[in-house]
Amino acid sequence: MVESRLIQGRYRLLERIGRGGMGEVWRSRDESLGRQVAVKCLKPVGPQHDASFLRVLRERFRREARVAAALQHRGITVVHDFGEDGDTLFLVMELLTGRNLSQLLDDNRREPLPVTDIVEIAEQLTAALAYTHEQAVVHRDLKPANIVRTADGTVKICDFGIARLGDDIGFTARLTGTGMAMGTPHYMSPEQIGAGTVDHRSDLYSLGCVLYEITTGVPPFDLGDAWAVLIGHRDTAPEPPRDRRPDLPEAYERIVLDLLAKDPDDRPRDAAELGKRLADARRPQGGHPTGAAASTDGAPGADGPESAPTQRLPSWTRGMTGGSPANGARPAGSGPPGHGLDALDALTDAWTRGPATRGEASAPAGPAGGPRTTLAARHAAGLALGGQGRWAAAADVHRAVAAERARLLGPDHPDTLTSHFEEARALDRSGHPAAALTGYERVAAARTRSLGADHPDTLTARLETGHALGRLGRHFEAHQVCAAVLSGRTRALGPDHPDTLSCRHHLAFNLRRLGRLEDCHAMAREVAEARARVLGERHPETLRTRYEIAGVLGQLGRWEEALRGYREVADARAGTLGPDHPDTLAARYEVGIGLGRLGRSAEALALYRDLAAARTRVQGADDPETLRARHGLGVNLGRLGCWEEALAEANEVAAARGRVLGADHPDTLVSRREVAVALGWLGRWADALGGYRQVADARERVLGAAHPDALASRGDQAQCLEQLGRTAEAVALYRRVATLRQERAARR
C-alpha cells in the first residue's frame, strides 16, 4: 500500500498511524465530505497463507465492520462506512485525537492515574458496555490499549475485531476457535482461559483488570510468564488494590474485587448494576464526594509491589519481572506494539526510513527521545513483523537496527547484541539455519565477553546455537552445546528453574536424534516429573515433554505405553486448552497412529473421522493438518478392506495436497503412493504401476536416487511389475535398488 492511495474513489490514505492484528490504520481524507477520518484496511496476506485462511480472515473483517457499524454510542468509536476496493477490505472510522490508557500510564511512568480520573473512566466505560451488551455484543478483548481517552475527556472503546454477537455464537466459534484462541492474557477472564461459556460478564471481568491496572499501575497478575498469568486469573485471588494504593476509597476497591470474581455469578449481574454501584460510591461521604478529597498525584502507597502476599505459584516466580502488559503500549524497546490502535507512536514511518541519518545526534539520547528512542521503536517494529510471521522483513529491520546501534552504542552493547540475536532468530524462522547459526555464535561470544559465560542472556544465545546446529543435522555438536548450557543454567538458576528444565528437555530429545532412544526415554521421564512438580501436571511444557516421551516409546516399539501416553496428553490438553486447540488435536492424531499400530483400525477410523471434522471446522478444509487427518482416515479404510472408499479419499487428499503444498511435497507423494496401494488392492495393477513409477521418479528427482524413500518407491514399482508378470524388469529394478543401497552403506 502506498501513500495517497485512493480507496473506492473517495478515501485518500495519507499516513499509516497504526498496525494491529486485523490490519493497518491510516489517517485519511474523505474527499466527498472534506473531513479527516481513520481507515482500517485488511492487512495484506502473503503467499504463505492458503485460500481458506484468507477466506476466514476476510469474513472476520466483514463481521467486525457489521458489528461496529451497528453500534451508536458516545463511548464507542463511530464507524462511518465499510466496503471493498479490489482486494482491500476497509472500515472508515472517526479519527480520534487522544491517548489510549496504556499510553497514559506510560506517559505517567507506569504510575497509577489520579482517583478522580479513574472514577470518570470507570463510569464512562460502564455506560458504553451497558449499551453494547444490550445489543447482544460482547467485546471479548477489552484492555487498556483498546480504550482511548480523547482530548475532550471522552472515553471510547475501540476495535470490536473479536466481538461476539450473542445471536450468532456458532458463526463466531468457527472463526475464533476456543476461548484460548482470542484475548490478551493480562485481561482474560477465567472462563476464556478454560474455554468455557463467555458472555457479557467476561467483559466485566476484563473491565476489572483494566480498572485495577489504572488504579495500581500494574495488572492484577503482573508476572513475566504468560502461563503464570493465566493460572493467576483462574486460581489466585488478586492482591487488594488498597494494599498498593491506600488512598483509593474502599467502595471502589470492593467494586474492582467483585468484578474480578472467578465465578461469573459472583460478579455484578450486568453493566447496569455496576453503573448503580459506581453512582452510589460517588455520593458524598463525610462532606466530600468520593474521589474529590483523595490525592490526585497518582502515587501508590508505601506498601508497593514488594509487599504483595505470596501467590499460590511456584517459588521460582518470586521476584520475576513481568514487563509491560501483553499487547498494551510498551516502553520503548520492550517488545512489539499491541494489536489494537496502540501502535500510533511506535509504528510510524520513522522506523521504515532506514538508519538514523536525518539530523539525529551522533550520541545516545536520554529518556526524552532521540536516536535511541527511534531505534527502540524500529526494534519493536521488527518484533511485530516477526509476530505476524513476516520473518524475512523482520530480519531486514533487525539487521539495519543492529548496524545503527553498533555505530551509536558500540558492537558489544547489550542493545546491539539484542538486535543481532533477533536478526538471527528471524533468519532461523525464515529457513536460513546456517546464517542464523553464524549470528547466534557471534552474539554468544560477545555476551560471554561482556556479561560472563553463565549470564542468562549468554546461555540463551548458546542454546539457540545448539538448536541451529540440530536443524543443520549436526546433532552431536548440538548435544555438546546443549549439555554445556545445561551445566551453566544449573549453576546460575538451579536445577528446577523452568529455563533449566527447558534445556534438559532439549538435551533429552537430542539423544533421540542421536539414536540413543533408551537414554532419551530415561532423561525425558526425569524432566517430565520435574516439570510436573515445578509447573504443574497440566502445564503446557509438562505435557509437551510427556507428548515427546510417547513418541520415543513408539520408536521403541512399546505401542501400548505410547498410546496410553498420547491419550493422557490429549485429555489433559482438552481440559486445559480446549478440545479444538491445535496441541490437543495433534495429540489426538498420534492416538490414531497408536491405534493403527496396534491393529485397532476401527477405533482409529472413528477417531480420524472426528479429527478431520474438527480440523476442518477450526482450520479449514485445505489446511495441511486437516489433510493429514484425512490421510489417516483413508489409510484405515484400507486396513478395514474398504478399498473403494480408501481410493476415493486418497485421490481427494492427493489432489488437495498437490494444490496446497505442491506436486513434489513429501506429503503429496505419500498420498499419491496411497492411491497406488488402493489401485493394487482393487486389482488395477497397470494403473498402480503408473502411480508407483511417478512417485519414485519424483522422489529420485527431489531426494536423490539413493535416498531411502526413493529406494522404497523403486521397490514398490518392482513388486507391481511382478504382479503384472514382467519378471525380468522387476529383477533388474531389484538389482538396481540393491546396488544403490550398498553404495549408500559404503559412503556411511
Buried (B, 14 or more C-beta within 10 A) or exposed (E): EEEEBEBEEBBBBBEBBBBBBBBBBBBBBBEEEEEEBBBBBBBEEEEEEBEBBBEBBBBBBBBBBEBBBEBEBEBBBBBBBBBBBEEBBBBBBBBBEBBBBBBBBBEBEBBBBBBBBBBBBBBBBBBBBBBBBEBBBBBBBBBBBBBBBEEEEEBBBBBBBBBBBEEEBEEBBBBBBBBBBBBBBBBBBBBBBBBBEBBBBBBBBBBBBBBBBBBBBBBBBBBEBEBBBBBBBBEBBBBBBBBBBEBBBEBBBBBBBBBBBBEBEEBBEBBBBBBEBBEEBBEEEEEEBBBEBBBBEBBBBEBBBEEBEEBEBBEBBEEBEBEBBBBBBBBBBBBBBBBBBBBBBBBBEBBEEEBBEEEBEEEBBEEEEBBBBBBBBBBBBBBBBBBBEBBBBBBBBBBBBBBBBBBBBEBBBBBBBBBBBBBBBBBBBBEBBEBBBBBBBBBBBBBBEBBEBBBBBBBBBBBBBBBBBBBBEBBEBBBBBBBBBBEBBBEBBEEBBBBBBBBBBBBBBBBBBEEBBEEBBEBBBEBBEBBBEBBBBBBBBBBBBBBBBBBBBBEBEBBEBBBBBBBBBBBBBBEBBBBBBBBBBBBBBBBBBBBBBBEBBEBBBBBBBEBBEBBBBBBBBBBBBBBBBBBBBBBBBBBBEBBEBBBBBBBBBBBBBBEBBEEBBBBBBBBBBBBBBBBBBBEBBEBBBBBBBBBBBBBBEBBEBBBEBBBBBBBBBBBBBBBEEBEEBBEEBBEBBEEBEEEBEEEE
